[in-house]
Amino acid sequence: MARSSSSSSSTAKDAQALIQSLRSAYAATPTNLKLIDLYVVFAVLTALIQVVYMAIVGSFPFNSFLSGVLSCVGTAVIAVCLRIQVNKENKEFKDLAPERAFADFVLCNLVLHLVIMNFLG
C-alpha cells in the first residue's frame, strides 16, 4: 500500500511539473498565435456543442447538422494551417508574408462556406 501512495504522489508531482513547463513555454508564445489558438478552441467547442445538441434533440435535418459541424471543423483546420504559416519559429514558411497567409485563410474560409451553403440545399 505504501508503494502505491508514493507512486501516485510522484505521478502527481510529474504532472504538476509538466503543466508548469507547458505554462512557461506557452507564456513565451506571441499574442497573435494565442488569438489563433483561442479561435481554434472556439470552433471546436462550437462543433462539440452541436454534437451534444444533436444527441439530445435529434438530427432531423441531418444536412443542417453535418453542415454546421463540418463548418466548425473545417474552420478549425484552416485556422491551424494559418497558425503554422504565421509562426515565426517555423522555418518552412519563413519566406511567406503574414498578410499572404491571412489572405489564404480568408479565401479558404470563403470557399469552405460556399461549399457548406451549397450542401445545405
N, C-alpha and C positions, 0 to 999 in steps of 0.2 A: 504494500500500500504506500509506503513512504517513497518508493521509487516512482510510482505513478504521479504523486503530487509534485515531486521535484521535476519530473519530466514535463508536466503541464505548466509549471511556473517558468521553466526555461523556454518552453514554446511561447508563452505569453510575452516573455522578455524579447524573444526573437521577433515576434510580431510587432511589438512596440518599436523596436529598433528599425524594422523595415518601414513602418509607417512614418517614423521620424525622418528617415533618409529620403523617402519619396516626397515628403512635405518640403524638405530643404531643397531638393532638386527642382521641384515644381515652383518654388518661390523665385528661382532664377529665370523662369520662363517669361518671355516678353508678353506684354499685355495683349497684343493683337492675337497671339496664339491662344491665350486664355479665353479671349472672346469667342474665337472659333470653337474651342472646346466646349464652352457654355452653349453655343448654338447646336453643336452635335448632341449634347446631353438633352437639350430641349426637344430636338427632333426625335430622338429615341424614346424619351418619356412620352411624347405625344403618340407615337406608334403603340407603345405598351398600353396606354390608356384606351386607345381604340380597340385593342385586342381584348382587354378586360371588359369593356363595354359590350363587345360582340358576344363574349362568353356569357354575360349576364342577360342581355336583352335578346340576342339572336342576330342572325345575319340575313334578314330578309332581302334587302337589296345588296346581294353579295358583291356586285361590281363596285358599289359605293365603298364597301368595306375594304376591298382589295385596293381600290384607287387611293383611299386615304392612307392605308398602311404603306403601300409602295411609294407614295409621295414622300412620306416621312423618312422611310428607309433610304430612298434614293437621294433625298436632300442631305441626309447624314453622310452618305458615302461620298457625295460630291464635295461636301464641306471638309471631310477628312483629306480628300485629294488636294483641296485648297491649302489646308494646313501643312501638308507635306511640301507643297511648292513654295509656300511663303516662308517656311522655316529656314533661317539663315545658316543653321548648322548642317543642313542637308546639302552636300557638295554636288549632288546630281543635278539640281536645279539652280545652281549659283548664277547662271547667265540669264535666267528668266526674271523679268521685272515683276514686282508685286502687282503692278497695275494690269499687266498681261494675265497673270494668274487669276486676278479678280474678274477680269473680263471673261475669261474662260469659264469661271464659276457661274457668272450670270447667264452666259449663253447656254451652258449645260442645264441650268435650272429652268431656263425658258423652254428648251426642247423637252425636258423631262415633264414639265407641267402641261405642255401641249399634248404630249402622248397620254398623260393621265386624264386630261379632259376629254380626249377622243375615246379613251377606254370607258369613260362613264356612259357614253352613248347619247 
